[in-house]
């Protein structure tokens, strides 16, 4: 491992630690409803997917390293998996409600 990749890894871990210590958004940043939460998560997923596509294009032009592309694609993949899981749970809950006797 080179010094550059080690310092890059340390800065990435530091950024992740700062995000984890910051905790969930508060005040005006926090969604006030479930629909607002879904909207915010959908927007975050879309932004993550666009960022990974942009990194892939940068890699093709030689402006980004393979590691940066892998990190961006992995983040986008996890975000998409999370949204898919939430969608599946919402559909399952809706179907369960529809099966309830009135």
N, C-alpha and C positions, 0 to 999 in steps of 0.2 A: 504494500500500500504506500503510495507516495505521500509526501507532506501536503500537497494540494488536496488530494482526495480525503485525507484525514481531517484537514481543517474544514473542508466542505461538509463532511459527515458531522463534525462537532457543531458547526453552525446550524445544521439541520436539526440535530437533537436539541440544541438550545432553543431554537424557534418552537419546536414541538412542546418543550417544557414550559415556555412562556405562555403558549396557548392553553395548555392544560391548567396552569396556575391561574389564568385569568378567569376560568369558570364560565358558566353560561352567561349569555348577554342579559343585561338588566335595563330597566327604564324603557326608553323609547325604542331600543333595539329589540326587545323581547316581543315576540308575536303575542297578541292578546286573545287569539282564538286558535282552535285546531286548524281552521282553514288558513289562517295566517301562517301557522307553523308549516303546513304543507306547501304553501306558496313559497315561503322562504327556503325550504329544503329543496324544492323543485328548481328554484333559481340557482341555488348553490350547486346542484348537480349539473345543471346546464352550463354554468360557468366553468366547472371542473372539466367537463367534456370538451368545451371549447379550448381551455388552456392546454389540455393534453394534445389536441389536434395541432395547436399552434407550436408546441414543443416538437412534435413530430416533423412539422414543416421546417422548423429551425434546424433540426438535426440533418435533414436532407440538404440544406444549404450550408451545413458546416458550422452553424452558429451555436449549437447546443450539443452537449455530450450525450452519450448513450445512457449514462446514469440519470441525467435529468429527464430524459424521455421516459425511462422506465418508472421513475418516481411519479411523474405526471400521469402516466397511463394507469399505474396502480391506484393512485388517488381517485382518478375518474372511475375506475372499475369498482372500487369499494363504495363510492358514492352511488353509483348506479345500482349496485346490489342492495344497498340500504333502501333506496327508493322502490325497488322492485319488491322487497320484503314488506315494506309499509303498504304498498298497493295491494299485495296479496292478502294482508291482514284486514285491510279495509273492506275488500270484496268479501272475504270470509265472514266478517262481522255483519255486513249487509245481508248476506244470504241467511245467516243465523236469525237475524231480525225478521226476515220475510217468512221463515218457517214457524215463528211463534204463533200460537193460537190467539185469536182476538176475543 
